Amino acid sequence: MKYYNGYFKELKNEIVQWIRDWFDQNGPGCNAIVGISGGKDSSVVAALCVEALGKDRVIGVLMPQGQQKDIYAAYKLCEFLDIKSYEINISDTVRSVLSRLESSGIEISEQTKINLPARIRMSTLYAVSQSCNGRVANTCNLSESYVGYETRYGDSAGDFSPLGKLTVYEVKKLGYELLLPTELIEKIPIDGLCGKTDEDNLGFPYEVLDRYLRTGEIDDLAVKAKIDLMHKRCLFKSEKIPVFNPELKVEAE
């Protein structure tokens, strides 16, 4: 991909028009429901939706789990875009489900603890969406999805995905094109569980991954092997659920 002058302005305009067209076909007059973390992805998606639909048709949903130290960034975005927002704390729900599992004699795995909050957040977004005449925005980007750094039926879900085919680098460039505060664009993503950054958890920088995705070039063959393995193991997350086909005809038009 050639990053020539003006490319990201053109890309931004194309995405904005794509969002408008999608809503015209799939929800005329509906609102865009965006889960707001205060990071680059949700910030860029919300800003794109505001430009596409107008600020009165974008609703931000903040979903901390207990106390969230960086929730100020989410509020800063909502204030910057002047959009309506709701804060819905998911702590009690997560704790209740885990407690029920434990009382049933189930040994709770670490992966359960990691993925449950993401799935409860998505359920919350759909509850808001159905109550506020909305459509849920997916805020994942290509870099994260390629290596499976997302939760199936959690943050990987949604009704429309403006950034699903864009790398972290490209999302940041869009953020600057949208004139978002630098603090939100460059905010270092932290998993919220162990305090590690996303790149610490992955074991390589997004810059290396993005270069590999767009050019096929990578200097460290061990990192290449790790990325390839992660991608292969997590392909199921982006595929439709397998459905048994009895080869019976469906005659309905």
Buried (B, 14 or more C-beta within 10 A) or exposed (E): EEEEEEBBEEBBEEBBEBBBEBBEEEBEEBBBBBBBBBBBBBBBBBBBBBBBBEEEBBBBBBBBBEEBEBBEBBBBBBEBBEBBBBBBBBBEBBEEBBEEBEEEEEEEEEEEEBBBBBBBBBBBBBEBBEEBEBBBBBBBBBBBBBBBBBBBEBBBBBBBBBBBEBBBBBBBBBBBBBEBBEEBBEBEBBEBEEEEEBBEEBEBBBEBBBBBBBEEEBEEEEBBEBBEEBBEEBEEBBEEEEEEEEEEEEEEE
